[in-house]
Amino acid sequence: MFSTLMKRVALSSLLTCSAMAVADQSDYKLMVIDQSITADVAENRQYEQAFNDCALSVKEKKFSEAETLCSKAISLLSTSKVPSYKRRELTSFTLSNRGVARIMSENDTAALSDFYEAVQISGNELVEHNLTRAKKNLAL
């Protein structure tokens, strides 16, 4: 049991480290999946591609496209055959990325909903940073 827990913590740490693009502290943070360290399973590649394309679209200021891609990634994750803890964390990251796309396109209510849901799923510091940043920007 301890070995399983340690593997889970190590994988979670690796995933967290590989699944982020760090921005300046005053900016929103977008998460990406480092596909060089993930299993080469076609099903996983679909959600990974949608996940990363979402972040790229946000960076390119294609917010509507980013929102669609994030929603696609969330849908693909919900049916993926990955461990539930990984699915929860990646779903949380995807919701946070979609929240960034939405807040940048001035869809503040939907963005806050995504950020709050992301924090409820996984209290990851990157996800919490985006929620805190949005609340500060919107003076909540």
PyMOL commands that place a pseudoatom at each C-alpha (Angstrom):
pseudoatom trace, name=CA, resn=MET, resi=1, chain=A, elem=C, hetatm=0, pos=[0.000, 0.000, 0.000]
pseudoatom trace, name=CA, resn=PHE, resi=2, chain=A, elem=C, hetatm=0, pos=[2.802, 2.415, 0.870]
pseudoatom trace, name=CA, resn=SER, resi=3, chain=A, elem=C, hetatm=0, pos=[4.490, 1.616, -2.439]
pseudoatom trace, name=CA, resn=THR, resi=4, chain=A, elem=C, hetatm=0, pos=[1.268, 2.352, -4.326]
pseudoatom trace, name=CA, resn=LEU, resi=5, chain=A, elem=C, hetatm=0, pos=[0.857, 5.634, -2.463]
pseudoatom trace, name=CA, resn=MET, resi=6, chain=A, elem=C, hetatm=0, pos=[4.456, 6.635, -3.213]
pseudoatom trace, name=CA, resn=LYS, resi=7, chain=A, elem=C, hetatm=0, pos=[3.984, 5.828, -6.912]
pseudoatom trace, name=CA, resn=ARG, resi=8, chain=A, elem=C, hetatm=0, pos=[0.830, 7.906, -6.931]
pseudoatom trace, name=CA, resn=VAL, resi=9, chain=A, elem=C, hetatm=0, pos=[2.556, 10.854, -5.256]
pseudoatom trace, name=CA, resn=ALA, resi=10, chain=A, elem=C, hetatm=0, pos=[5.557, 10.579, -7.585]
pseudoatom trace, name=CA, resn=LEU, resi=11, chain=A, elem=C, hetatm=0, pos=[3.354, 10.383, -10.686]
pseudoatom trace, name=CA, resn=SER, resi=12, chain=A, elem=C, hetatm=0, pos=[1.246, 13.268, -9.451]
pseudoatom trace, name=CA, resn=SER, resi=13, chain=A, elem=C, hetatm=0, pos=[4.375, 15.358, -8.853]
pseudoatom trace, name=CA, resn=LEU, resi=14, chain=A, elem=C, hetatm=0, pos=[5.746, 14.455, -12.258]
pseudoatom trace, name=CA, resn=LEU, resi=15, chain=A, elem=C, hetatm=0, pos=[2.428, 15.236, -13.898]
pseudoatom trace, name=CA, resn=THR, resi=16, chain=A, elem=C, hetatm=0, pos=[2.144, 18.539, -12.059]
pseudoatom trace, name=CA, resn=CYS, resi=17, chain=A, elem=C, hetatm=0, pos=[5.669, 19.549, -13.006]
pseudoatom trace, name=CA, resn=SER, resi=18, chain=A, elem=C, hetatm=0, pos=[5.234, 18.513, -16.607]
pseudoatom trace, name=CA, resn=ALA, resi=19, chain=A, elem=C, hetatm=0, pos=[1.755, 19.960, -16.912]
pseudoatom trace, name=CA, resn=MET, resi=20, chain=A, elem=C, hetatm=0, pos=[2.399, 23.618, -16.537]
pseudoatom trace, name=CA, resn=ALA, resi=21, chain=A, elem=C, hetatm=0, pos=[3.587, 26.615, -18.376]
pseudoatom trace, name=CA, resn=VAL, resi=22, chain=A, elem=C, hetatm=0, pos=[4.725, 29.074, -15.748]
pseudoatom trace, name=CA, resn=ALA, resi=23, chain=A, elem=C, hetatm=0, pos=[3.929, 32.673, -16.391]
pseudoatom trace, name=CA, resn=ASP, resi=24, chain=A, elem=C, hetatm=0, pos=[4.788, 35.791, -14.463]
pseudoatom trace, name=CA, resn=GLN, resi=25, chain=A, elem=C, hetatm=0, pos=[3.142, 35.834, -11.011]
pseudoatom trace, name=CA, resn=SER, resi=26, chain=A, elem=C, hetatm=0, pos=[0.741, 38.547, -12.149]
pseudoatom trace, name=CA, resn=ASP, resi=27, chain=A, elem=C, hetatm=0, pos=[-0.486, 36.506, -15.136]
pseudoatom trace, name=CA, resn=TYR, resi=28, chain=A, elem=C, hetatm=0, pos=[-2.802, 33.580, -15.468]
pseudoatom trace, name=CA, resn=LYS, resi=29, chain=A, elem=C, hetatm=0, pos=[-1.106, 30.217, -15.718]
pseudoatom trace, name=CA, resn=LEU, resi=30, chain=A, elem=C, hetatm=0, pos=[-1.831, 27.735, -18.484]
pseudoatom trace, name=CA, resn=MET, resi=31, chain=A, elem=C, hetatm=0, pos=[-1.151, 24.056, -18.029]
pseudoatom trace, name=CA, resn=VAL, resi=32, chain=A, elem=C, hetatm=0, pos=[0.102, 21.759, -20.793]
pseudoatom trace, name=CA, resn=ILE, resi=33, chain=A, elem=C, hetatm=0, pos=[0.945, 18.072, -20.935]
pseudoatom trace, name=CA, resn=ASP, resi=34, chain=A, elem=C, hetatm=0, pos=[4.512, 17.134, -21.801]
pseudoatom trace, name=CA, resn=GLN, resi=35, chain=A, elem=C, hetatm=0, pos=[3.679, 14.437, -24.319]
pseudoatom trace, name=CA, resn=SER, resi=36, chain=A, elem=C, hetatm=0, pos=[7.225, 13.094, -24.337]
pseudoatom trace, name=CA, resn=ILE, resi=37, chain=A, elem=C, hetatm=0, pos=[6.680, 11.471, -20.923]
pseudoatom trace, name=CA, resn=THR, resi=38, chain=A, elem=C, hetatm=0, pos=[3.169, 10.089, -21.380]
pseudoatom trace, name=CA, resn=ALA, resi=39, chain=A, elem=C, hetatm=0, pos=[2.124, 6.685, -22.648]
pseudoatom trace, name=CA, resn=ASP, resi=40, chain=A, elem=C, hetatm=0, pos=[1.679, 6.427, -26.377]
pseudoatom trace, name=CA, resn=VAL, resi=41, chain=A, elem=C, hetatm=0, pos=[-1.942, 5.311, -26.340]
pseudoatom trace, name=CA, resn=ALA, resi=42, chain=A, elem=C, hetatm=0, pos=[-4.149, 6.684, -29.124]
pseudoatom trace, name=CA, resn=GLU, resi=43, chain=A, elem=C, hetatm=0, pos=[-6.999, 7.437, -26.704]
pseudoatom trace, name=CA, resn=ASN, resi=44, chain=A, elem=C, hetatm=0, pos=[-4.676, 9.427, -24.444]
pseudoatom trace, name=CA, resn=ARG, resi=45, chain=A, elem=C, hetatm=0, pos=[-3.204, 11.288, -27.388]
pseudoatom trace, name=CA, resn=GLN, resi=46, chain=A, elem=C, hetatm=0, pos=[-6.679, 12.599, -28.278]
pseudoatom trace, name=CA, resn=TYR, resi=47, chain=A, elem=C, hetatm=0, pos=[-7.311, 14.309, -24.941]
pseudoatom trace, name=CA, resn=GLU, resi=48, chain=A, elem=C, hetatm=0, pos=[-3.662, 15.353, -24.651]
pseudoatom trace, name=CA, resn=GLN, resi=49, chain=A, elem=C, hetatm=0, pos=[-3.804, 16.985, -28.078]
pseudoatom trace, name=CA, resn=ALA, resi=50, chain=A, elem=C, hetatm=0, pos=[-7.065, 18.811, -27.302]
pseudoatom trace, name=CA, resn=PHE, resi=51, chain=A, elem=C, hetatm=0, pos=[-5.673, 19.839, -23.891]
pseudoatom trace, name=CA, resn=ASN, resi=52, chain=A, elem=C, hetatm=0, pos=[-2.462, 21.275, -25.374]
pseudoatom trace, name=CA, resn=ASP, resi=53, chain=A, elem=C, hetatm=0, pos=[-4.231, 22.842, -28.373]
pseudoatom trace, name=CA, resn=CYS, resi=54, chain=A, elem=C, hetatm=0, pos=[-6.537, 24.626, -25.932]
pseudoatom trace, name=CA, resn=ALA, resi=55, chain=A, elem=C, hetatm=0, pos=[-3.559, 26.210, -24.146]
pseudoatom trace, name=CA, resn=LEU, resi=56, chain=A, elem=C, hetatm=0, pos=[-1.944, 27.113, -27.467]
pseudoatom trace, name=CA, resn=SER, resi=57, chain=A, elem=C, hetatm=0, pos=[-5.154, 28.766, -28.673]
pseudoatom trace, name=CA, resn=VAL, resi=58, chain=A, elem=C, hetatm=0, pos=[-5.276, 30.870, -25.501]
pseudoatom trace, name=CA, resn=LYS, resi=59, chain=A, elem=C, hetatm=0, pos=[-1.669, 31.956, -26.078]
pseudoatom trace, name=CA, resn=GLU, resi=60, chain=A, elem=C, hetatm=0, pos=[-2.603, 32.861, -29.669]
pseudoatom trace, name=CA, resn=LYS, resi=61, chain=A, elem=C, hetatm=0, pos=[-5.642, 34.811, -28.379]
pseudoatom trace, name=CA, resn=LYS, resi=62, chain=A, elem=C, hetatm=0, pos=[-8.092, 32.506, -30.160]
pseudoatom trace, name=CA, resn=PHE, resi=63, chain=A, elem=C, hetatm=0, pos=[-10.361, 32.331, -27.147]
pseudoatom trace, name=CA, resn=SER, resi=64, chain=A, elem=C, hetatm=0, pos=[-13.467, 30.863, -28.766]
pseudoatom trace, name=CA, resn=GLU, resi=65, chain=A, elem=C, hetatm=0, pos=[-11.379, 28.079, -30.307]
pseudoatom trace, name=CA, resn=ALA, resi=66, chain=A, elem=C, hetatm=0, pos=[-9.642, 27.517, -26.969]
pseudoatom trace, name=CA, resn=GLU, resi=67, chain=A, elem=C, hetatm=0, pos=[-12.966, 27.177, -25.165]
pseudoatom trace, name=CA, resn=THR, resi=68, chain=A, elem=C, hetatm=0, pos=[-14.144, 24.590, -27.695]
pseudoatom trace, name=CA, resn=LEU, resi=69, chain=A, elem=C, hetatm=0, pos=[-10.884, 22.617, -27.447]
pseudoatom trace, name=CA, resn=CYS, resi=70, chain=A, elem=C, hetatm=0, pos=[-10.947, 22.645, -23.640]
pseudoatom trace, name=CA, resn=SER, resi=71, chain=A, elem=C, hetatm=0, pos=[-14.537, 21.418, -23.656]
pseudoatom trace, name=CA, resn=LYS, resi=72, chain=A, elem=C, hetatm=0, pos=[-13.499, 18.649, -26.042]
pseudoatom trace, name=CA, resn=ALA, resi=73, chain=A, elem=C, hetatm=0, pos=[-10.599, 17.685, -23.753]
pseudoatom trace, name=CA, resn=ILE, resi=74, chain=A, elem=C, hetatm=0, pos=[-12.946, 17.543, -20.753]
pseudoatom trace, name=CA, resn=SER, resi=75, chain=A, elem=C, hetatm=0, pos=[-15.310, 15.287, -22.675]
pseudoatom trace, name=CA, resn=LEU, resi=76, chain=A, elem=C, hetatm=0, pos=[-12.486, 13.011, -23.823]
pseudoatom trace, name=CA, resn=LEU, resi=77, chain=A, elem=C, hetatm=0, pos=[-11.070, 12.849, -20.297]
pseudoatom trace, name=CA, resn=SER, resi=78, chain=A, elem=C, hetatm=0, pos=[-14.424, 11.781, -18.872]
pseudoatom trace, name=CA, resn=THR, resi=79, chain=A, elem=C, hetatm=0, pos=[-14.311, 8.586, -20.959]
pseudoatom trace, name=CA, resn=SER, resi=80, chain=A, elem=C, hetatm=0, pos=[-10.558, 7.983, -20.899]
pseudoatom trace, name=CA, resn=LYS, resi=81, chain=A, elem=C, hetatm=0, pos=[-9.061, 4.895, -19.328]
pseudoatom trace, name=CA, resn=VAL, resi=82, chain=A, elem=C, hetatm=0, pos=[-6.655, 6.644, -16.991]
pseudoatom trace, name=CA, resn=PRO, resi=83, chain=A, elem=C, hetatm=0, pos=[-6.482, 6.401, -13.209]
pseudoatom trace, name=CA, resn=SER, resi=84, chain=A, elem=C, hetatm=0, pos=[-9.207, 8.466, -11.552]
pseudoatom trace, name=CA, resn=TYR, resi=85, chain=A, elem=C, hetatm=0, pos=[-6.737, 10.704, -9.672]
pseudoatom trace, name=CA, resn=LYS, resi=86, chain=A, elem=C, hetatm=0, pos=[-5.061, 11.611, -12.993]
pseudoatom trace, name=CA, resn=ARG, resi=87, chain=A, elem=C, hetatm=0, pos=[-8.440, 12.215, -14.648]
pseudoatom trace, name=CA, resn=ARG, resi=88, chain=A, elem=C, hetatm=0, pos=[-9.476, 14.550, -11.799]
pseudoatom trace, name=CA, resn=GLU, resi=89, chain=A, elem=C, hetatm=0, pos=[-6.248, 16.546, -11.915]
pseudoatom trace, name=CA, resn=LEU, resi=90, chain=A, elem=C, hetatm=0, pos=[-6.250, 16.873, -15.704]
pseudoatom trace, name=CA, resn=THR, resi=91, chain=A, elem=C, hetatm=0, pos=[-9.934, 17.826, -15.695]
pseudoatom trace, name=CA, resn=SER, resi=92, chain=A, elem=C, hetatm=0, pos=[-9.155, 20.473, -13.097]
pseudoatom trace, name=CA, resn=PHE, resi=93, chain=A, elem=C, hetatm=0, pos=[-6.299, 21.811, -15.237]
pseudoatom trace, name=CA, resn=THR, resi=94, chain=A, elem=C, hetatm=0, pos=[-8.502, 21.823, -18.335]
pseudoatom trace, name=CA, resn=LEU, resi=95, chain=A, elem=C, hetatm=0, pos=[-11.272, 23.699, -16.525]
pseudoatom trace, name=CA, resn=SER, resi=96, chain=A, elem=C, hetatm=0, pos=[-8.694, 26.234, -15.365]
pseudoatom trace, name=CA, resn=ASN, resi=97, chain=A, elem=C, hetatm=0, pos=[-7.351, 26.660, -18.906]
pseudoatom trace, name=CA, resn=ARG, resi=98, chain=A, elem=C, hetatm=0, pos=[-10.901, 27.085, -20.212]
pseudoatom trace, name=CA, resn=GLY, resi=99, chain=A, elem=C, hetatm=0, pos=[-11.498, 29.628, -17.449]
pseudoatom trace, name=CA, resn=VAL, resi=100, chain=A, elem=C, hetatm=0, pos=[-8.508, 31.619, -18.683]
pseudoatom trace, name=CA, resn=ALA, resi=101, chain=A, elem=C, hetatm=0, pos=[-9.893, 31.545, -22.238]
pseudoatom trace, name=CA, resn=ARG, resi=102, chain=A, elem=C, hetatm=0, pos=[-13.275, 32.677, -20.976]
pseudoatom trace, name=CA, resn=ILE, resi=103, chain=A, elem=C, hetatm=0, pos=[-11.968, 35.478, -18.797]
pseudoatom trace, name=CA, resn=MET, resi=104, chain=A, elem=C, hetatm=0, pos=[-9.838, 36.756, -21.670]
pseudoatom trace, name=CA, resn=SER, resi=105, chain=A, elem=C, hetatm=0, pos=[-12.949, 36.847, -23.869]
pseudoatom trace, name=CA, resn=GLU, resi=106, chain=A, elem=C, hetatm=0, pos=[-14.785, 38.731, -21.078]
pseudoatom trace, name=CA, resn=ASN, resi=107, chain=A, elem=C, hetatm=0, pos=[-17.123, 35.855, -20.244]
pseudoatom trace, name=CA, resn=ASP, resi=108, chain=A, elem=C, hetatm=0, pos=[-16.450, 36.455, -16.554]
pseudoatom trace, name=CA, resn=THR, resi=109, chain=A, elem=C, hetatm=0, pos=[-19.320, 34.454, -15.031]
pseudoatom trace, name=CA, resn=ALA, resi=110, chain=A, elem=C, hetatm=0, pos=[-18.473, 31.285, -16.984]
pseudoatom trace, name=CA, resn=ALA, resi=111, chain=A, elem=C, hetatm=0, pos=[-14.774, 31.786, -16.242]
pseudoatom trace, name=CA, resn=LEU, resi=112, chain=A, elem=C, hetatm=0, pos=[-15.365, 32.042, -12.501]
pseudoatom trace, name=CA, resn=SER, resi=113, chain=A, elem=C, hetatm=0, pos=[-17.544, 28.954, -12.638]
pseudoatom trace, name=CA, resn=ASP, resi=114, chain=A, elem=C, hetatm=0, pos=[-14.711, 27.045, -14.328]
pseudoatom trace, name=CA, resn=PHE, resi=115, chain=A, elem=C, hetatm=0, pos=[-12.118, 28.294, -11.828]
pseudoatom trace, name=CA, resn=TYR, resi=116, chain=A, elem=C, hetatm=0, pos=[-14.268, 27.397, -8.811]
pseudoatom trace, name=CA, resn=GLU, resi=117, chain=A, elem=C, hetatm=0, pos=[-15.042, 23.942, -10.196]
pseudoatom trace, name=CA, resn=ALA, resi=118, chain=A, elem=C, hetatm=0, pos=[-11.352, 23.383, -10.974]
pseudoatom trace, name=CA, resn=VAL, resi=119, chain=A, elem=C, hetatm=0, pos=[-10.378, 24.262, -7.389]
pseudoatom trace, name=CA, resn=GLN, resi=120, chain=A, elem=C, hetatm=0, pos=[-13.063, 21.942, -6.004]
pseudoatom trace, name=CA, resn=ILE, resi=121, chain=A, elem=C, hetatm=0, pos=[-11.747, 19.046, -8.086]
pseudoatom trace, name=CA, resn=SER, resi=122, chain=A, elem=C, hetatm=0, pos=[-8.071, 19.666, -7.340]
pseudoatom trace, name=CA, resn=GLY, resi=123, chain=A, elem=C, hetatm=0, pos=[-6.707, 22.296, -5.009]
pseudoatom trace, name=CA, resn=ASN, resi=124, chain=A, elem=C, hetatm=0, pos=[-3.537, 22.548, -7.082]
pseudoatom trace, name=CA, resn=GLU, resi=125, chain=A, elem=C, hetatm=0, pos=[-1.615, 25.800, -6.525]
pseudoatom trace, name=CA, resn=LEU, resi=126, chain=A, elem=C, hetatm=0, pos=[-1.691, 26.697, -10.242]
pseudoatom trace, name=CA, resn=VAL, resi=127, chain=A, elem=C, hetatm=0, pos=[-5.461, 26.309, -10.365]
pseudoatom trace, name=CA, resn=GLU, resi=128, chain=A, elem=C, hetatm=0, pos=[-5.856, 28.284, -7.138]
pseudoatom trace, name=CA, resn=HIS, resi=129, chain=A, elem=C, hetatm=0, pos=[-3.575, 31.003, -8.545]
pseudoatom trace, name=CA, resn=ASN, resi=130, chain=A, elem=C, hetatm=0, pos=[-5.904, 31.453, -11.535]
pseudoatom trace, name=CA, resn=LEU, resi=131, chain=A, elem=C, hetatm=0, pos=[-8.984, 31.706, -9.306]
pseudoatom trace, name=CA, resn=THR, resi=132, chain=A, elem=C, hetatm=0, pos=[-7.276, 34.222, -7.016]
pseudoatom trace, name=CA, resn=ARG, resi=133, chain=A, elem=C, hetatm=0, pos=[-6.091, 36.220, -10.012]
pseudoatom trace, name=CA, resn=ALA, resi=134, chain=A, elem=C, hetatm=0, pos=[-9.582, 36.301, -11.541]
pseudoatom trace, name=CA, resn=LYS, resi=135, chain=A, elem=C, hetatm=0, pos=[-11.158, 37.418, -8.264]
pseudoatom trace, name=CA, resn=LYS, resi=136, chain=A, elem=C, hetatm=0, pos=[-8.545, 40.164, -7.943]
pseudoatom trace, name=CA, resn=ASN, resi=137, chain=A, elem=C, hetatm=0, pos=[-9.053, 41.309, -11.546]
pseudoatom trace, name=CA, resn=LEU, resi=138, chain=A, elem=C, hetatm=0, pos=[-12.816, 41.377, -11.113]
pseudoatom trace, name=CA, resn=ALA, resi=139, chain=A, elem=C, hetatm=0, pos=[-12.513, 43.013, -7.659]
pseudoatom trace, name=CA, resn=LEU, resi=140, chain=A, elem=C, hetatm=0, pos=[-14.469, 40.257, -5.915]
for i in range(1, 140): cmd.bond("trace and resi %d" % i, "trace and resi %d" % (i + 1))
show_as sticks, trace
zoom trace
